[in-house]
Amino acid sequence: MIKKEKGSILYFAIVILGILFSTGAVMSTILVQRVRMIGNMGYSVAAFYAADSGIEKALYVWEHIEEDDVLEWDEYYEERLEDGQRYILTRDERDGRLIIISSGEYELSDTAGIRRAIQVSRPSN
């Protein structure tokens, strides 16, 4: 009976090692994704501040134009900032309101970029 059970410990060890390896692979995949997400949070803040710069530009233009004038851009305005940041201003008129959407973007070399947007509106004239 002892001779028949000699190799069973080897099978048991292989199963345990397989479970440990699978658990380690899953945990490392989750860890890498979390580290990448945390690294991109700073870029997300930079994209938000780029969008905020666009809104500030729109508010400045609104404050300094006459009632009957239009905004200095037609439907689309883009400005590049430093360090890969830019904002894009678009305007639309819906339900008697002028809507300005500022999309801020932080361009990354390995991805398409991170975008954040802010929208403001006022009654149109």
N, CA, C and O atoms as CSV, one atom per row, in Angstrom:
chain,resi,resn,atom,element,x,y,z
A,1,MET,N,N,0.814,-1.180,0.000
A,1,MET,CA,C,0.000,0.000,0.000
A,1,MET,C,C,0.871,1.263,0.000
A,1,MET,O,O,0.481,2.257,-0.612
A,2,ILE,N,N,1.993,1.260,0.640
A,2,ILE,CA,C,2.870,2.414,0.681
A,2,ILE,C,C,3.479,2.651,-0.692
A,2,ILE,O,O,3.686,3.809,-1.057
A,3,LYS,N,N,3.770,1.648,-1.451
A,3,LYS,CA,C,4.369,1.802,-2.774
A,3,LYS,C,C,3.416,2.493,-3.745
A,3,LYS,O,O,3.869,3.215,-4.633
A,4,LYS,N,N,2.112,2.290,-3.599
A,4,LYS,CA,C,1.136,2.913,-4.493
A,4,LYS,C,C,0.992,4.416,-4.222
A,4,LYS,O,O,0.575,5.137,-5.128
A,5,GLU,N,N,1.309,4.921,-3.044
A,5,GLU,CA,C,1.121,6.315,-2.673
A,5,GLU,C,C,2.399,7.148,-2.768
A,5,GLU,O,O,2.396,8.299,-2.331
A,6,LYS,N,N,3.471,6.626,-3.310
A,6,LYS,CA,C,4.733,7.349,-3.361
A,6,LYS,C,C,4.656,8.634,-4.187
A,6,LYS,O,O,5.197,9.646,-3.741
A,7,GLY,N,N,4.033,8.658,-5.334
A,7,GLY,CA,C,4.000,9.831,-6.207
A,7,GLY,C,C,2.869,10.793,-5.919
A,7,GLY,O,O,2.783,11.836,-6.567
A,8,SER,N,N,1.998,10.485,-4.973
A,8,SER,CA,C,0.836,11.347,-4.721
A,8,SER,C,C,1.247,12.701,-4.151
A,8,SER,O,O,0.582,13.699,-4.428
A,9,ILE,N,N,2.297,12.767,-3.380
A,9,ILE,CA,C,2.742,14.048,-2.830
A,9,ILE,C,C,3.222,14.985,-3.941
A,9,ILE,O,O,3.085,16.202,-3.821
A,10,LEU,N,N,3.780,14.434,-5.014
A,10,LEU,CA,C,4.222,15.229,-6.150
A,10,LEU,C,C,3.023,15.890,-6.843
A,10,LEU,O,O,3.082,17.070,-7.190
A,11,TYR,N,N,1.945,15.140,-7.042
A,11,TYR,CA,C,0.739,15.706,-7.663
A,11,TYR,C,C,0.140,16.792,-6.766
A,11,TYR,O,O,-0.285,17.844,-7.245
A,12,PHE,N,N,0.113,16.521,-5.468
A,12,PHE,CA,C,-0.412,17.490,-4.518
A,12,PHE,C,C,0.418,18.777,-4.544
A,12,PHE,O,O,-0.153,19.867,-4.527
A,13,ALA,N,N,1.733,18.676,-4.586
A,13,ALA,CA,C,2.615,19.844,-4.634
A,13,ALA,C,C,2.415,20.631,-5.926
A,13,ALA,O,O,2.430,21.862,-5.902
A,14,ILE,N,N,2.228,19.944,-7.052
A,14,ILE,CA,C,1.999,20.627,-8.331
A,14,ILE,C,C,0.684,21.396,-8.311
A,14,ILE,O,O,0.618,22.516,-8.818
A,15,VAL,N,N,-0.355,20.815,-7.736
A,15,VAL,CA,C,-1.649,21.502,-7.638
A,15,VAL,C,C,-1.514,22.744,-6.755
A,15,VAL,O,O,-2.005,23.811,-7.123
A,16,ILE,N,N,-0.864,22.626,-5.613
A,16,ILE,CA,C,-0.678,23.771,-4.714
A,16,ILE,C,C,0.136,24.872,-5.406
A,16,ILE,O,O,-0.229,26.045,-5.328
A,17,LEU,N,N,1.225,24.511,-6.078
A,17,LEU,CA,C,2.034,25.496,-6.796
A,17,LEU,C,C,1.232,26.166,-7.912
A,17,LEU,O,O,1.380,27.368,-8.135
A,18,GLY,N,N,0.390,25.414,-8.612
A,18,GLY,CA,C,-0.465,25.999,-9.657
A,18,GLY,C,C,-1.436,27.011,-9.093
A,18,GLY,O,O,-1.658,28.064,-9.691
A,19,ILE,N,N,-2.019,26.699,-7.941
A,19,ILE,CA,C,-2.949,27.634,-7.294
A,19,ILE,C,C,-2.209,28.891,-6.849
A,19,ILE,O,O,-2.700,30.002,-7.048
A,20,LEU,N,N,-1.045,28.725,-6.255
A,20,LEU,CA,C,-0.257,29.879,-5.825
A,20,LEU,C,C,0.180,30.748,-7.007
A,20,LEU,O,O,0.142,31.975,-6.924
A,21,PHE,N,N,0.593,30.116,-8.101
A,21,PHE,CA,C,0.998,30.869,-9.283
A,21,PHE,C,C,-0.185,31.642,-9.872
A,21,PHE,O,O,-0.037,32.809,-10.235
A,22,SER,N,N,-1.351,31.006,-9.970
A,22,SER,CA,C,-2.541,31.682,-10.511
A,22,SER,C,C,-2.940,32.870,-9.648
A,22,SER,O,O,-3.271,33.936,-10.167
A,23,THR,N,N,-2.909,32.687,-8.335
A,23,THR,CA,C,-3.253,33.775,-7.426
A,23,THR,C,C,-2.265,34.936,-7.572
A,23,THR,O,O,-2.667,36.099,-7.587
A,24,GLY,N,N,-0.983,34.616,-7.678
A,24,GLY,CA,C,0.030,35.654,-7.856
A,24,GLY,C,C,-0.138,36.400,-9.166
A,24,GLY,O,O,0.043,37.617,-9.208
A,25,ALA,N,N,-0.481,35.695,-10.238
A,25,ALA,CA,C,-0.676,36.338,-11.542
A,25,ALA,C,C,-1.872,37.286,-11.509
A,25,ALA,O,O,-1.802,38.395,-12.038
A,26,VAL,N,N,-2.959,36.854,-10.892
A,26,VAL,CA,C,-4.150,37.707,-10.795
A,26,VAL,C,C,-3.848,38.936,-9.942
A,26,VAL,O,O,-4.222,40.049,-10.312
A,27,MET,N,N,-3.194,38.752,-8.836
A,27,MET,CA,C,-2.879,39.883,-7.954
A,27,MET,C,C,-1.929,40.873,-8.629
A,27,MET,O,O,-2.088,42.084,-8.471
A,28,SER,N,N,-0.959,40.383,-9.368
A,28,SER,CA,C,-0.034,41.305,-10.044
A,28,SER,C,C,-0.741,42.064,-11.156
A,28,SER,O,O,-0.432,43.234,-11.382
A,29,THR,N,N,-1.679,41.437,-11.857
A,29,THR,CA,C,-2.453,42.132,-12.892
A,29,THR,C,C,-3.281,43.257,-12.278
A,29,THR,O,O,-3.321,44.365,-12.812
A,30,ILE,N,N,-3.933,42.977,-11.172
A,30,ILE,CA,C,-4.734,44.002,-10.488
A,30,ILE,C,C,-3.832,45.128,-9.989
A,30,ILE,O,O,-4.179,46.303,-10.111
A,31,LEU,N,N,-2.691,44.777,-9.435
A,31,LEU,CA,C,-1.763,45.783,-8.916
A,31,LEU,C,C,-1.239,46.700,-10.016
A,31,LEU,O,O,-1.156,47.914,-9.824
A,32,VAL,N,N,-0.888,46.137,-11.154
A,32,VAL,CA,C,-0.392,46.942,-12.276
A,32,VAL,C,C,-1.473,47.902,-12.762
A,32,VAL,O,O,-1.184,49.063,-13.054
A,33,GLN,N,N,-2.719,47.427,-12.851
A,33,GLN,CA,C,-3.813,48.302,-13.284
A,33,GLN,C,C,-4.032,49.446,-12.296
A,33,GLN,O,O,-4.260,50.583,-12.708
A,34,ARG,N,N,-3.967,49.158,-11.008
A,34,ARG,CA,C,-4.165,50.191,-9.989
A,34,ARG,C,C,-3.033,51.218,-10.012
A,34,ARG,O,O,-3.281,52.417,-9.888
A,35,VAL,N,N,-1.812,50.760,-10.166
A,35,VAL,CA,C,-0.677,51.683,-10.223
A,35,VAL,C,C,-0.798,52.596,-11.434
A,35,VAL,O,O,-0.529,53.793,-11.332
A,36,ARG,N,N,-1.200,52.048,-12.582
A,36,ARG,CA,C,-1.389,52.853,-13.784
A,36,ARG,C,C,-2.511,53.866,-13.578
A,36,ARG,O,O,-2.391,55.016,-14.002
A,37,MET,N,N,-3.604,53.448,-12.928
A,37,MET,CA,C,-4.723,54.353,-12.689
A,37,MET,C,C,-4.299,55.499,-11.767
A,37,MET,O,O,-4.648,56.654,-12.010
A,38,ILE,N,N,-3.554,55.182,-10.720
A,38,ILE,CA,C,-3.092,56.218,-9.797
A,38,ILE,C,C,-2.139,57.178,-10.510
A,38,ILE,O,O,-2.175,58.383,-10.263
A,39,GLY,N,N,-1.289,56.649,-11.391
A,39,GLY,CA,C,-0.392,57.511,-12.160
A,39,GLY,C,C,-1.139,58.447,-13.090
A,39,GLY,O,O,-0.703,59.576,-13.314
A,40,ASN,N,N,-2.268,57.990,-13.638
A,40,ASN,CA,C,-3.042,58.821,-14.556
A,40,ASN,C,C,-3.897,59.857,-13.842
A,40,ASN,O,O,-4.415,60.770,-14.486
A,41,MET,N,N,-4.056,59.740,-12.536
A,41,MET,CA,C,-4.866,60.725,-11.807
A,41,MET,C,C,-4.255,62.122,-11.895
A,41,MET,O,O,-4.984,63.109,-11.993
A,42,GLY,N,N,-2.944,62.212,-11.862
A,42,GLY,CA,C,-2.295,63.518,-12.014
A,42,GLY,C,C,-2.549,64.113,-13.382
A,42,GLY,O,O,-2.727,65.324,-13.516
A,43,TYR,N,N,-2.567,63.261,-14.405
A,43,TYR,CA,C,-2.858,63.733,-15.755
A,43,TYR,C,C,-4.319,64.169,-15.866
A,43,TYR,O,O,-4.642,65.099,-16.606
A,44,SER,N,N,-5.191,63.497,-15.132
A,44,SER,CA,C,-6.598,63.877,-15.130
A,44,SER,C,C,-6.780,65.278,-14.552
A,44,SER,O,O,-7.578,66.067,-15.058
A,45,VAL,N,N,-6.045,65.577,-13.502
A,45,VAL,CA,C,-6.102,66.919,-12.904
A,45,VAL,C,C,-5.590,67.957,-13.901
A,45,VAL,O,O,-6.158,69.043,-14.015
A,46,ALA,N,N,-4.518,67.625,-14.623
A,46,ALA,CA,C,-3.980,68.547,-15.628
A,46,ALA,C,C,-5.013,68.788,-16.737
A,46,ALA,O,O,-5.152,69.916,-17.210
A,47,ALA,N,N,-5.736,67.748,-17.154
A,47,ALA,CA,C,-6.778,67.906,-18.178
A,47,ALA,C,C,-7.922,68.769,-17.654
A,47,ALA,O,O,-8.471,69.590,-18.389
A,48,PHE,N,N,-8.279,68.586,-16.390
A,48,PHE,CA,C,-9.337,69.405,-15.801
A,48,PHE,C,C,-8.934,70.877,-15.762
A,48,PHE,O,O,-9.739,71.752,-16.081
A,49,TYR,N,N,-7.691,71.148,-15.370
A,49,TYR,CA,C,-7.239,72.540,-15.321
A,49,TYR,C,C,-7.148,73.153,-16.718
A,49,TYR,O,O,-7.347,74.357,-16.873
A,50,ALA,N,N,-6.853,72.350,-17.730
A,50,ALA,CA,C,-6.867,72.861,-19.102
A,50,ALA,C,C,-8.297,73.246,-19.486
A,50,ALA,O,O,-8.515,74.291,-20.100
A,51,ALA,N,N,-9.272,72.403,-19.125
A,51,ALA,CA,C,-10.680,72.736,-19.400
A,51,ALA,C,C,-11.091,73.988,-18.624
A,51,ALA,O,O,-11.833,74.824,-19.140
A,52,ASP,N,N,-10.618,74.114,-17.407
A,52,ASP,CA,C,-10.911,75.292,-16.604
A,52,ASP,C,C,-10.330,76.556,-17.248
A,52,ASP,O,O,-10.956,77.615,-17.199
A,53,SER,N,N,-9.148,76.454,-17.846
A,53,SER,CA,C,-8.551,77.597,-18.551
A,53,SER,C,C,-9.438,78.029,-19.712
A,53,SER,O,O,-9.609,79.221,-19.964
A,54,GLY,N,N,-9.999,77.049,-20.415
A,54,GLY,CA,C,-10.908,77.385,-21.511
A,54,GLY,C,C,-12.153,78.094,-21.032
A,54,GLY,O,O,-12.607,79.048,-21.665
A,55,ILE,N,N,-12.716,77.640,-19.913
A,55,ILE,CA,C,-13.897,78.306,-19.354
A,55,ILE,C,C,-13.542,79.723,-18.916
A,55,ILE,O,O,-14.322,80.651,-19.129
A,56,GLU,N,N,-12.382,79.893,-18.313
A,56,GLU,CA,C,-11.956,81.238,-17.913
A,56,GLU,C,C,-11.836,82.153,-19.121
A,56,GLU,O,O,-12.196,83.328,-19.047
A,57,LYS,N,N,-11.334,81.626,-20.234
A,57,LYS,CA,C,-11.238,82.428,-21.459
A,57,LYS,C,C,-12.637,82.819,-21.934
A,57,LYS,O,O,-12.869,83.971,-22.299
A,58,ALA,N,N,-13.564,81.869,-21.929
A,58,ALA,CA,C,-14.932,82.152,-22.365
A,58,ALA,C,C,-15.588,83.193,-21.464
A,58,ALA,O,O,-16.262,84.101,-21.950
A,59,LEU,N,N,-15.394,83.064,-20.154
A,59,LEU,CA,C,-15.980,84.041,-19.232
A,59,LEU,C,C,-15.366,85.424,-19.422
A,59,LEU,O,O,-16.066,86.433,-19.324
A,60,TYR,N,N,-14.081,85.477,-19.690
A,60,TYR,CA,C,-13.421,86.757,-19.952
A,60,TYR,C,C,-13.987,87.403,-21.210
A,60,TYR,O,O,-14.255,88.604,-21.232
A,61,VAL,N,N,-14.167,86.607,-22.248
A,61,VAL,CA,C,-14.716,87.139,-23.500
A,61,VAL,C,C,-16.146,87.607,-23.272
A,61,VAL,O,O,-16.520,88.677,-23.753
A,62,TRP,N,N,-16.961,86.830,-22.545
A,62,TRP,CA,C,-18.338,87.230,-22.254
A,62,TRP,C,C,-18.377,88.556,-21.512
A,62,TRP,O,O,-19.238,89.394,-21.783
A,63,GLU,N,N,-17.463,88.753,-20.588
A,63,GLU,CA,C,-17.448,89.968,-19.777
A,63,GLU,C,C,-17.051,91.193,-20.589
A,63,GLU,O,O,-17.456,92.307,-20.255
A,64,HIS,N,N,-16.262,91.011,-21.654
A,64,HIS,CA,C,-15.693,92.133,-22.382
A,64,HIS,C,C,-16.269,92.326,-23.782
A,64,HIS,O,O,-15.662,93.020,-24.598
A,65,ILE,N,N,-17.418,91.735,-24.079
A,65,ILE,CA,C,-18.046,92.000,-25.372
A,65,ILE,C,C,-19.349,92.758,-25.151
A,65,ILE,O,O,-19.958,92.689,-24.084
A,66,GLU,N,N,-19.748,93.463,-26.161
A,66,GLU,CA,C,-20.998,94.200,-26.103
A,66,GLU,C,C,-22.166,93.219,-26.216
A,66,GLU,O,O,-21.983,92.073,-26.628
A,67,GLU,N,N,-23.354,93.670,-25.854
A,67,GLU,CA,C,-24.530,92.808,-25.840
A,67,GLU,C,C,-24.817,92.187,-27.207
A,67,GLU,O,O,-25.192,91.017,-27.280
A,68,ASP,N,N,-24.650,92.944,-28.287
A,68,ASP,CA,C,-25.017,92.444,-29.606
A,68,ASP,C,C,-23.870,91.741,-30.326
A,68,ASP,O,O,-24.085,91.151,-31.384
A,69,ASP,N,N,-22.665,91.790,-29.782
A,69,ASP,CA,C,-21.539,91.119,-30.421
A,69,ASP,C,C,-21.619,89.610,-30.200
A,69,ASP,O,O,-22.322,89.125,-29.313
A,70,VAL,N,N,-20.898,88.911,-31.009
A,70,VAL,CA,C,-20.818,87.454,-30.842
A,70,VAL,C,C,-19.449,87.117,-30.261
A,70,VAL,O,O,-18.552,87.959,-30.220
A,71,LEU,N,N,-19.306,85.897,-29.821
A,71,LEU,CA,C,-18.009,85.473,-29.321
A,71,LEU,C,C,-16.995,85.504,-30.436
A,71,LEU,O,O,-17.361,85.399,-31.607
A,72,GLU,N,N,-15.718,85.647,-30.097
A,72,GLU,CA,C,-14.678,85.802,-31.107
A,72,GLU,C,C,-14.410,84.536,-31.904
A,72,GLU,O,O,-13.715,84.592,-32.919
A,73,TRP,N,N,-14.934,83.410,-31.479
A,73,TRP,CA,C,-14.818,82.192,-32.271
A,73,TRP,C,C,-16.195,81.827,-32.787
A,73,TRP,O,O,-17.210,82.178,-32.186
A,74,ASP,N,N,-16.220,81.126,-33.890
A,74,ASP,CA,C,-17.493,80.790,-34.515
A,74,ASP,C,C,-18.137,79.603,-33.795
A,74,ASP,O,O,-19.017,79.797,-32.957
A,75,GLU,N,N,-17.715,78.394,-34.109
A,75,GLU,CA,C,-18.265,77.214,-33.461
A,75,GLU,C,C,-17.206,76.452,-32.667
A,75,GLU,O,O,-17.539,75.611,-31.833
A,76,TYR,N,N,-15.930,76.746,-32.927
A,76,TYR,CA,C,-14.855,75.915,-32.397
A,76,TYR,C,C,-13.608,76.765,-32.198
A,76,TYR,O,O,-13.228,77.536,-33.079
A,77,TYR,N,N,-12.977,76.625,-31.048
A,77,TYR,CA,C,-11.745,77.354,-30.775
A,77,TYR,C,C,-10.823,76.428,-29.982
A,77,TYR,O,O,-11.246,75.795,-29.014
A,78,GLU,N,N,-9.573,76.356,-30.401
A,78,GLU,CA,C,-8.607,75.476,-29.729
A,78,GLU,C,C,-7.368,76.272,-29.368
A,78,GLU,O,O,-6.901,77.111,-30.139
A,79,GLU,N,N,-6.844,75.994,-28.180
A,79,GLU,CA,C,-5.595,76.635,-27.763
A,79,GLU,C,C,-4.730,75.590,-27.059
A,79,GLU,O,O,-5.186,74.870,-26.171
A,80,ARG,N,N,-3.469,75.532,-27.485
A,80,ARG,CA,C,-2.513,74.620,-26.843
A,80,ARG,C,C,-1.817,75.337,-25.701
A,80,ARG,O,O,-1.379,76.480,-25.827
A,81,LEU,N,N,-1.730,74.643,-24.602
A,81,LEU,CA,C,-1.031,75.155,-23.437
A,81,LEU,C,C,0.306,74.428,-23.346
A,81,LEU,O,O,0.679,73.699,-24.265
A,82,GLU,N,N,1.013,74.618,-22.266
A,82,GLU,CA,C,2.314,73.967,-22.150
A,82,GLU,C,C,2.172,72.535,-21.632
A,82,GLU,O,O,1.138,72.157,-21.083
A,83,ASP,N,N,3.226,71.755,-21.819
A,83,ASP,CA,C,3.328,70.384,-21.305
A,83,ASP,C,C,2.237,69.446,-21.818
A,83,ASP,O,O,1.753,68.603,-21.063
A,84,GLY,N,N,1.847,69.573,-23.066
A,84,GLY,CA,C,0.888,68.640,-23.646
A,84,GLY,C,C,-0.562,68.897,-23.305
A,84,GLY,O,O,-1.415,68.049,-23.565
A,85,GLN,N,N,-0.859,70.050,-22.728
A,85,GLN,CA,C,-2.238,70.386,-22.398
A,85,GLN,C,C,-2.840,71.244,-23.505
A,85,GLN,O,O,-2.144,72.007,-24.175
A,86,ARG,N,N,-4.142,71.100,-23.678
A,86,ARG,CA,C,-4.866,71.971,-24.603
A,86,ARG,C,C,-6.325,71.997,-24.187
A,86,ARG,O,O,-6.798,71.123,-23.460
A,87,TYR,N,N,-7.029,73.017,-24.661
A,87,TYR,CA,C,-8.471,73.035,-24.468
A,87,TYR,C,C,-9.141,73.371,-25.789
A,87,TYR,O,O,-8.583,74.054,-26.648
A,88,ILE,N,N,-10.348,72.870,-25.916
A,88,ILE,CA,C,-11.160,73.103,-27.105
A,88,ILE,C,C,-12.485,73.681,-26.627
A,88,ILE,O,O,-13.180,73.078,-25.809
A,89,LEU,N,N,-12.826,74.860,-27.147
A,89,LEU,CA,C,-14.096,75.496,-26.813
A,89,LEU,C,C,-15.076,75.289,-27.958
A,89,LEU,O,O,-14.753,75.555,-29.115
A,90,THR,N,N,-16.244,74.827,-27.641
A,90,THR,CA,C,-17.321,74.732,-28.621
A,90,THR,C,C,-18.519,75.479,-28.064
A,90,THR,O,O,-18.715,75.554,-26.851
A,91,ARG,N,N,-19.306,76.023,-28.956
A,91,ARG,CA,C,-20.493,76.756,-28.523
A,91,ARG,C,C,-21.715,76.199,-29.220
A,91,ARG,O,O,-21.638,75.649,-30.318
A,92,ASP,N,N,-22.827,76.354,-28.559
A,92,ASP,CA,C,-24.086,75.853,-29.086
A,92,ASP,C,C,-25.195,76.712,-28.487
A,92,ASP,O,O,-25.043,77.265,-27.398
A,93,GLU,N,N,-26.285,76.815,-29.189
A,93,GLU,CA,C,-27.450,77.517,-28.659
A,93,GLU,C,C,-28.607,76.545,-28.622
A,93,GLU,O,O,-29.028,76.015,-29.650
A,94,ARG,N,N,-29.119,76.317,-27.413
A,94,ARG,CA,C,-30.253,75.417,-27.226
A,94,ARG,C,C,-31.228,76.041,-26.243
A,94,ARG,O,O,-30.817,76.599,-25.226
A,95,ASP,N,N,-32.481,75.953,-26.532
A,95,ASP,CA,C,-33.542,76.414,-25.631
A,95,ASP,C,C,-33.322,77.853,-25.156
A,95,ASP,O,O,-33.572,78.172,-23.994
A,96,GLY,N,N,-32.856,78.715,-26.055
A,96,GLY,CA,C,-32.649,80.112,-25.721
A,96,GLY,C,C,-31.437,80.368,-24.844
A,96,GLY,O,O,-31.321,81.439,-24.247
A,97,ARG,N,N,-30.539,79.411,-24.759
A,97,ARG,CA,C,-29.329,79.562,-23.945
A,97,ARG,C,C,-28.102,79.345,-24.811
A,97,ARG,O,O,-28.080,78.478,-25.685
A,98,LEU,N,N,-27.079,80.152,-24.549
A,98,LEU,CA,C,-25.780,79.976,-25.192
A,98,LEU,C,C,-24.970,79.050,-24.295
A,98,LEU,O,O,-24.783,79.340,-23.113
A,99,ILE,N,N,-24.490,77.946,-24.840
A,99,ILE,CA,C,-23.766,76.938,-24.072
A,99,ILE,C,C,-22.331,76.877,-24.576
A,99,ILE,O,O,-22.089,76.744,-25.776
A,100,ILE,N,N,-21.394,76.975,-23.661
A,100,ILE,CA,C,-19.971,76.838,-23.973
A,100,ILE,C,C,-19.468,75.571,-23.284
A,100,ILE,O,O,-19.643,75.397,-22.078
A,101,ILE,N,N,-18.846,74.698,-24.057
A,101,ILE,CA,C,-18.251,73.477,-23.523
A,101,ILE,C,C,-16.748,73.570,-23.720
A,101,ILE,O,O,-16.270,73.759,-24.839
A,102,SER,N,N,-16.013,73.437,-22.642
A,102,SER,CA,C,-14.560,73.450,-22.699
A,102,SER,C,C,-14.067,72.037,-22.417
A,102,SER,O,O,-14.284,71.498,-21.332
A,103,SER,N,N,-13.404,71.447,-23.399
A,103,SER,CA,C,-12.837,70.107,-23.246
A,103,SER,C,C,-11.334,70.243,-23.069
A,103,SER,O,O,-10.632,70.659,-23.991
A,104,GLY,N,N,-10.839,69.896,-21.889
A,104,GLY,CA,C,-9.415,69.933,-21.619
A,104,GLY,C,C,-8.810,68.572,-21.895
A,104,GLY,O,O,-9.435,67.544,-21.634
A,105,GLU,N,N,-7.601,68.562,-22.419
A,105,GLU,CA,C,-6.950,67.294,-22.739
A,105,GLU,C,C,-5.490,67.347,-22.327
A,105,GLU,O,O,-4.811,68.357,-22.512
A,106,TYR,N,N,-5.024,66.246,-21.770
A,106,TYR,CA,C,-3.614,66.072,-21.491
A,106,TYR,C,C,-3.150,64.919,-22.365
A,106,TYR,O,O,-3.593,63.783,-22.196
A,107,GLU,N,N,-2.257,65.214,-23.298
A,107,GLU,CA,C,-1.822,64.202,-24.259
A,107,GLU,C,C,-0.714,63.347,-23.662
A,107,GLU,O,O,0.275,63.866,-23.144
A,108,LEU,N,N,-0.887,62.043,-23.740
A,108,LEU,CA,C,0.115,61.095,-23.282
A,108,LEU,C,C,0.737,60.415,-24.486
A,108,LEU,O,O,0.094,60.268,-25.525
A,109,SER,N,N,1.969,60.006,-24.350
A,109,SER,CA,C,2.650,59.369,-25.478
A,109,SER,C,C,2.156,57.952,-25.724
A,109,SER,O,O,2.154,57.497,-26.868
A,110,ASP,N,N,1.734,57.237,-24.675
A,110,ASP,CA,C,1.343,55.842,-24.858
A,110,ASP,C,C,-0.156,55.644,-25.048
A,110,ASP,O,O,-0.584,54.541,-25.388
A,111,THR,N,N,-0.965,56.681,-24.837
A,111,THR,CA,C,-2.411,56.573,-25.041
A,111,THR,C,C,-2.886,57.790,-25.819
A,111,THR,O,O,-2.104,58.682,-26.146
A,112,ALA,N,N,-4.162,57.810,-26.103
A,112,ALA,CA,C,-4.736,58.923,-26.861
A,112,ALA,C,C,-4.789,60.197,-26.042
A,112,ALA,O,O,-4.807,61.287,-26.612
A,113,GLY,N,N,-4.814,60.096,-24.739
A,113,GLY,CA,C,-4.880,61.276,-23.893
A,113,GLY,C,C,-6.024,61.168,-22.905
A,113,GLY,O,O,-6.903,60.315,-23.028
A,114,ILE,N,N,-5.990,62.039,-21.940
A,114,ILE,CA,C,-7.024,62.057,-20.909
A,114,ILE,C,C,-7.805,63.341,-21.087
A,114,ILE,O,O,-7.217,64.414,-21.226
A,115,ARG,N,N,-9.136,63.241,-21.083
A,115,ARG,CA,C,-9.991,64.408,-21.329
A,115,ARG,C,C,-10.936,64.647,-20.165
A,115,ARG,O,O,-11.443,63.710,-19.550
A,116,ARG,N,N,-11.159,65.909,-19.881
A,116,ARG,CA,C,-12.149,66.353,-18.901
A,116,ARG,C,C,-12.856,67.552,-19.518
A,116,ARG,O,O,-12.253,68.306,-20.282
A,117,ALA,N,N,-14.135,67.731,-19.190
A,117,ALA,CA,C,-14.907,68.807,-19.796
A,117,ALA,C,C,-15.684,69.576,-18.737
A,117,ALA,O,O,-16.069,69.034,-17.701
A,118,ILE,N,N,-15.906,70.861,-19.029
A,118,ILE,CA,C,-16.714,71.739,-18.185
A,118,ILE,C,C,-17.665,72.484,-19.121
A,118,ILE,O,O,-17.293,72.855,-20.234
A,119,GLN,N,N,-18.886,72.694,-18.659
A,119,GLN,CA,C,-19.889,73.385,-19.477
A,119,GLN,C,C,-20.472,74.546,-18.682
A,119,GLN,O,O,-20.772,74.411,-17.496
A,120,VAL,N,N,-20.631,75.695,-19.352
A,120,VAL,CA,C,-21.307,76.845,-18.768
A,120,VAL,C,C,-22.352,77.338,-19.758
A,120,VAL,O,O,-22.248,77.084,-20.958
A,121,SER,N,N,-23.350,78.037,-19.257
A,121,SER,CA,C,-24.373,78.568,-20.162
A,121,SER,C,C,-24.909,79.888,-19.611
A,121,SER,O,O,-24.784,80.190,-18.424
A,122,ARG,N,N,-25.503,80.656,-20.508
A,122,ARG,CA,C,-26.168,81.891,-20.146
A,122,ARG,C,C,-27.273,82.124,-21.166
A,122,ARG,O,O,-27.250,81.540,-22.250
A,123,PRO,N,N,-28.234,82.966,-20.832
A,123,PRO,CA,C,-29.277,83.257,-21.825
A,123,PRO,C,C,-28.672,83.924,-23.063
A,123,PRO,O,O,-27.853,84.836,-22.951
A,124,SER,N,N,-29.084,83.460,-24.231
A,124,SER,CA,C,-28.561,84.093,-25.451
A,124,SER,C,C,-29.371,85.332,-25.767
A,124,SER,O,O,-30.533,85.465,-25.385
A,125,ASN,N,N,-28.709,86.242,-26.486
A,125,ASN,CA,C,-29.351,87.521,-26.813
A,125,ASN,C,C,-30.089,87.425,-28.111
A,125,ASN,O,O,-30.694,88.402,-28.551
